[in-house]
């Protein structure tokens, strides 16, 4: 079974989707669509595909679309494709508003179509390498800092960058959100450029999340703490480290390095260090392959429309908390 694919939006990110769509097992890139005809022509020449002048014509020719248009266009294009009976992969955030996302999710369910959201960091080697561990974090610290780039400033940094970490955190903490506190400011654009949020969950877990798009250096790190274990992830390098306490009498694998003992008597524990093997994994290609697999095998996508909606809801709360905080400061000034 071969899934015919079309890519809508061929800008900076869309270009990579076009390239990788040609490498997918059980997938066939039929063509692309972009409002910028000059850009579309360049992509066609570079990757040997076909540009459609009419978006509806492309949708008719395929089984599924990969939407990499600007966030403001996600709703319209997703709805168009789903109502035409096509499966949809849409880049994050799923849409600009919660109402739009809810409608898209409802249409996909009604039409029995696959809807996957491009939260690519779920497939970062640093996180995937930890699959063998029982992850039950009680405290999470994330720092996602980027150098300024005009591309993406049509939305606040919460939707541009922080939503990656929001999605990961929601996938790891199996509990409902209890409370959120947040602050942020606009520095070089008309929307929030730096933001910090504290997310508290019903099970007692806490996440402290920071995002900035005006940093001097790039940083994409996550630290997780759970009972007897500390995990450090670097999404830039795709590497992770694990420090944990274990019983001294247990056999220690060659992949572990014993750092010493802690405690006394029956409570004595051995502190060990491990650096999981870095996986050679192209996260974008992997998520696209999983999308095709979900269609072929009639399975639920790994990152569902509901996952994208839930992350958007939390991001929306954070933005509203930032707005409330700004109004309070202004009124007290």
DOZA-443427 format. One line per 2 residues: their letters; for each residue x negated, y negated, z of C-alpha. Coordinates in Angstrom, 2 decimals. Each point is the difference from the previous one (the first is absolute). Layout:
residues N
A	X Y Z ~ ...
END
This chain:
residues 333
XX	0.00 0.00 0.00 ~ -1.46 -3.34 -1.06
XX	1.18 -3.25 1.58 ~ 0.03 -2.93 -2.42
XX	-1.24 -3.14 1.76 ~ 0.16 -3.72 -0.66
XX	-1.92 -2.72 1.83 ~ 1.73 -3.35 0.51
XX	-2.41 -2.79 0.89 ~ -3.60 0.17 -1.21
XX	-1.78 -2.66 2.04 ~ -2.97 0.64 2.28
XX	1.60 2.95 1.80 ~ 2.13 1.18 -2.90
XX	-3.12 0.53 -2.09 ~ -1.17 2.71 2.40
XX	3.41 1.66 -0.03 ~ -0.15 0.16 -3.81
XX	-3.47 1.54 0.06 ~ 0.87 2.60 2.64
XX	3.41 0.86 -1.49 ~ -1.87 1.51 -2.95
XX	-1.80 2.42 2.33 ~ 2.97 1.53 1.80
XX	0.82 3.68 -0.19 ~ 3.53 0.51 -1.41
XX	0.13 -3.72 -0.82 ~ -0.06 -1.80 -3.36
XX	-0.35 -3.76 -0.37 ~ 2.49 -1.07 -2.68
XX	-0.66 -3.72 0.16 ~ -0.03 -3.26 1.90
XX	1.97 -3.21 0.34 ~ -1.20 -3.42 1.08
XX	1.58 -3.41 -0.53 ~ -3.48 -1.25 -0.85
XX	-0.35 1.41 -3.52 ~ -3.65 -0.99 -0.26
XX	-0.82 1.91 3.18 ~ 2.00 2.99 -1.21
XX	-1.91 0.01 -3.28 ~ -3.33 0.05 1.85
XX	1.10 2.94 2.13 ~ 1.21 1.92 -3.05
XX	-3.30 -0.51 -1.77 ~ -2.01 1.02 3.05
XX	1.97 3.12 0.94 ~ 1.54 1.06 -3.29
XX	3.68 -0.26 0.87 ~ 3.10 -1.72 -1.40
XX	1.45 -3.36 1.07 ~ 3.78 -0.37 -0.06
XX	1.48 -3.44 -0.73 ~ 3.25 0.91 1.78
XX	-0.09 1.40 3.54 ~ 3.24 1.90 -0.60
XX	-1.50 1.78 -2.99 ~ -2.90 1.24 2.13
XX	2.37 1.16 2.74 ~ 2.04 1.97 -2.55
XX	-3.10 1.85 -1.21 ~ -1.24 1.23 3.40
XX	0.95 2.21 2.93 ~ -1.57 -2.27 2.62
XX	-1.43 -3.49 0.33 ~ -2.90 -1.37 2.00
XX	0.85 -3.55 1.02 ~ -2.96 -2.30 0.61
XX	1.72 -3.30 -0.70 ~ -0.03 -2.90 2.48
XX	1.85 0.68 3.24 ~ 2.80 -2.41 -0.92
XX	0.77 2.16 -3.06 ~ 0.05 3.36 1.79
XX	3.72 -0.03 0.78 ~ 1.18 -0.81 -3.51
XX	-2.31 2.48 -1.73 ~ 0.58 2.79 2.55
XX	3.76 -0.40 -0.33 ~ -0.22 -0.03 -3.79
XX	-2.02 3.22 -0.07 ~ 1.99 1.87 2.64
XX	3.35 -0.86 -1.56 ~ -1.41 1.33 -3.29
XX	-0.66 3.32 1.77 ~ -3.78 -0.34 0.29
XX	-2.22 0.90 2.94 ~ -1.90 -2.94 1.48
XX	-3.42 -0.60 1.49 ~ -0.16 -3.61 1.23
XX	-2.99 -1.78 1.49 ~ 0.27 -1.33 3.54
XX	1.87 -1.82 1.37 ~ 3.04 1.82 -1.34
XX	1.87 -3.31 -0.59 ~ 0.00 -3.58 1.23
XX	2.97 0.38 2.37 ~ 1.53 2.67 2.20
XX	3.35 -0.27 -1.76 ~ -1.65 0.66 -3.35
XX	-1.93 2.99 1.40 ~ 3.13 1.49 1.56
XX	1.81 -0.23 -3.31 ~ -2.87 1.60 -1.90
XX	-0.23 2.86 2.50 ~ 3.77 0.53 -0.21
XX	-0.03 0.09 -3.82 ~ -2.85 2.54 -0.04
XX	1.90 2.22 2.45 ~ 3.27 -0.30 -1.94
XX	-1.73 0.82 -3.30 ~ -2.08 2.81 1.61
XX	-3.22 -1.58 -1.26 ~ -3.50 -0.12 1.46
XX	-1.03 -3.35 1.44 ~ -3.59 -0.29 1.23
XX	-1.60 -3.15 1.41 ~ -3.68 -0.73 -0.66
XX	-1.36 -0.19 3.52 ~ -3.39 1.12 -1.26
XX	-1.84 -0.04 3.34 ~ 1.93 3.12 1.04
XX	-2.33 1.77 -2.42 ~ -3.24 -1.71 0.98
XX	-2.71 2.66 0.60 ~ -0.60 -1.41 3.49
XX	3.55 0.92 1.02 ~ 0.39 3.15 -2.09
XX	-3.18 1.44 1.58 ~ 1.77 -0.02 3.37
XX	2.85 2.31 -1.07 ~ -1.38 2.89 2.07
XX	0.32 -2.03 3.20 ~ 3.14 -0.31 2.06
XX	0.47 -3.76 -0.21 ~ 2.16 -1.41 2.80
XX	-1.43 -3.52 0.48 ~ 1.00 -2.04 3.02
XX	-1.96 -3.14 -0.93 ~ -0.90 -1.12 -3.51
XX	-2.14 -2.97 -1.00 ~ -0.17 -1.03 -3.66
XX	-1.95 -2.76 -1.75 ~ 0.64 -0.59 -3.69
XX	-1.94 -3.02 -1.24 ~ -0.46 -1.06 -3.62
XX	-1.70 -2.80 -1.88 ~ 2.39 -2.52 -1.48
XX	1.46 0.87 -3.38 ~ 2.85 -2.02 -1.55
XX	1.47 3.30 -1.20 ~ 2.52 1.16 2.59
XX	0.61 -3.36 1.66 ~ 3.60 0.01 -1.26
XX	0.75 1.87 3.25 ~ -1.21 -0.39 3.59
XX	-3.06 1.98 1.10 ~ 2.36 2.18 2.06
XX	1.53 1.34 -3.23 ~ -3.22 -0.14 -1.99
XX	-2.45 1.69 2.41 ~ 1.43 0.74 3.44
XX	2.79 2.19 -1.40 ~ -2.63 2.66 -0.84
XX	-0.79 0.43 3.69 ~ 3.64 -0.30 1.04
XX	0.84 2.95 -2.26 ~ -2.87 2.12 1.34
XX	0.89 -0.79 3.61 ~ 3.67 0.86 -0.55
XX	-1.03 3.31 -1.58 ~ -2.22 0.88 2.98
XX	2.09 -1.15 2.95 ~ 3.07 2.20 0.18
XX	2.11 -2.46 1.93 ~ 2.33 -2.96 -0.54
XX	-1.32 -3.53 0.31 ~ 0.90 -1.60 3.33
XX	-1.37 -3.53 -0.29 ~ -2.14 -2.19 -2.25
XX	-1.99 -3.15 0.72 ~ -1.74 -1.90 -2.77
XX	-1.78 -3.20 -0.98 ~ -1.50 -1.33 -3.19
XX	-0.86 -3.07 -2.05 ~ -0.24 -1.21 -3.60
XX	-3.49 -1.29 -0.82 ~ -0.63 -0.14 -3.73
XX	3.36 0.99 -1.50 ~ 3.64 -0.87 0.62
XX	0.61 3.28 1.83 ~ -1.55 1.71 3.03
XX	-3.71 0.76 -0.62 ~ -1.00 1.31 3.43
XX	2.27 2.07 2.25 ~ -0.15 2.11 3.13
XX	2.72 2.23 1.41 ~ 0.42 2.21 3.04
XX	2.42 2.86 -0.60 ~ 1.30 1.93 3.01
XX	1.74 3.37 -0.41 ~ 2.59 1.77 2.14
XX	-2.48 2.78 0.87 ~ -2.47 -2.52 1.46
XX	-2.33 -0.19 -3.00 ~ -1.33 -3.44 -0.93
XX	-1.48 -1.32 -3.25 ~ -1.94 -3.25 -0.30
XX	-0.12 -0.97 -3.69 ~ -2.01 -2.83 -1.58
XX	-0.10 -1.08 -3.65 ~ -1.75 -2.88 -1.74
XX	-0.61 -0.90 -3.62 ~ -2.50 -2.78 0.62
XX	-2.84 1.96 1.54 ~ -3.63 -0.35 -1.05
XX	-0.39 3.77 -0.14 ~ 2.32 2.90 -0.71
XX	1.04 2.19 2.90 ~ 2.53 2.84 0.08
XX	-0.37 1.84 3.27 ~ 2.26 1.90 2.36
XX	-0.76 1.29 3.47 ~ 2.27 2.49 1.74
XX	0.02 1.15 3.59 ~ 1.87 3.02 1.31
XX	-0.43 2.40 2.89 ~ -3.66 1.15 0.06
XX	-0.66 -1.35 -3.52 ~ -1.23 -3.17 -1.71
XX	0.11 -0.26 -3.79 ~ -1.58 -2.71 -2.17
XX	0.95 -0.38 -3.67 ~ -1.63 -2.19 -2.62
XX	2.29 -0.32 -3.01 ~ -2.69 -1.84 -1.96
XX	-2.46 2.88 0.13 ~ 2.57 2.80 0.31
XX	-1.81 1.34 3.07 ~ 1.25 0.84 3.48
XX	-1.51 0.91 3.37 ~ 1.41 2.02 2.87
XX	-1.03 -0.08 3.64 ~ 1.83 2.43 2.29
XX	-0.12 1.80 3.29 ~ 0.16 3.79 -0.01
XX	-0.52 2.86 2.44 ~ -3.74 0.80 0.41
XX	0.52 3.75 -0.41 ~ 1.59 -0.37 -3.43
XX	-2.19 0.84 -2.97 ~ -1.13 -3.18 -1.70
XX	-0.05 0.02 -3.80 ~ -3.20 -0.92 -1.81
XX	1.83 -3.06 -1.28 ~ 0.18 -1.36 3.56
XX	-2.71 -1.74 1.95 ~ 0.14 0.23 3.80
XX	-0.56 -3.40 1.62 ~ 0.15 1.09 3.65
XX	2.31 1.02 2.80 ~ 2.56 -2.04 1.92
XX	1.71 0.74 3.31 ~ -0.83 2.48 2.74
XX	0.99 3.53 0.95 ~ 3.09 1.44 -1.65
XX	0.67 -3.39 -1.65 ~ -3.31 -0.06 -1.83
XX	0.34 -0.72 -3.72 ~ -2.44 0.00 -2.88
XX	-0.11 -3.11 -2.17 ~ -0.51 0.92 -3.66
XX	-0.36 -2.00 -3.20 ~ 1.00 1.00 -3.52
XX	-0.04 -1.78 -3.32 ~ 2.50 1.80 -2.25
XX	-1.27 0.69 -3.48 ~ 0.73 -2.91 -2.33
XX	2.42 1.11 -2.66 ~ -0.61 -0.79 -3.65
XX	3.51 -1.23 -0.64 ~ 1.39 -2.73 -2.24
XX	2.88 -1.19 2.16 ~ 1.97 -1.60 -2.85
XX	-0.32 2.99 -2.29 ~ 0.96 2.27 2.89
XX	3.17 -1.93 0.85 ~ 1.03 -0.08 -3.67
XX	-0.63 3.73 -0.32 ~ 2.14 0.63 3.07
XX	2.77 -2.07 -1.61 ~ -0.11 2.16 -3.13
XX	-0.13 3.15 2.16 ~ 3.08 -1.14 1.91
XX	1.92 -0.29 -3.27 ~ -1.24 3.31 -1.43
XX	0.60 1.94 3.23 ~ 3.15 -1.93 0.97
XX	-1.53 -0.96 3.37 ~ 0.28 -3.09 2.16
XX	-2.80 -2.49 -0.74 ~ -2.72 -0.31 2.63
XX	0.78 -3.71 0.48 ~ 3.74 -0.32 -0.47
XX	2.15 -3.02 -0.71 ~ 1.15 0.18 3.62
XX	-3.64 -0.18 1.12 ~ -0.44 -3.13 -2.10
XX	3.22 -1.45 1.39 ~ -1.02 0.67 3.60
XX	-3.40 -1.65 -0.50 ~ 1.71 -2.99 -1.62
XX	2.42 -0.33 2.92 ~ -2.87 -0.16 2.49
XX	-1.86 -2.49 -2.21 ~ 3.15 -2.13 -0.16
XX	0.28 -0.02 3.80 ~ -3.66 -1.04 0.26
XX	0.56 -2.88 -2.42 ~ 3.05 -1.16 1.96
XX	-1.95 0.21 3.28 ~ -2.75 -2.14 -1.55
XX	2.59 -2.54 -1.10 ~ 1.57 -0.06 3.47
XX	-3.43 -0.46 1.59 ~ -0.84 -2.88 -2.35
XX	3.30 -1.75 0.77 ~ -0.56 0.38 3.73
XX	-3.49 -1.49 -0.19 ~ 1.26 -2.88 -2.13
XX	2.85 -0.76 2.42 ~ -2.38 -0.01 2.98
X	-2.55 -2.26 -1.72
END
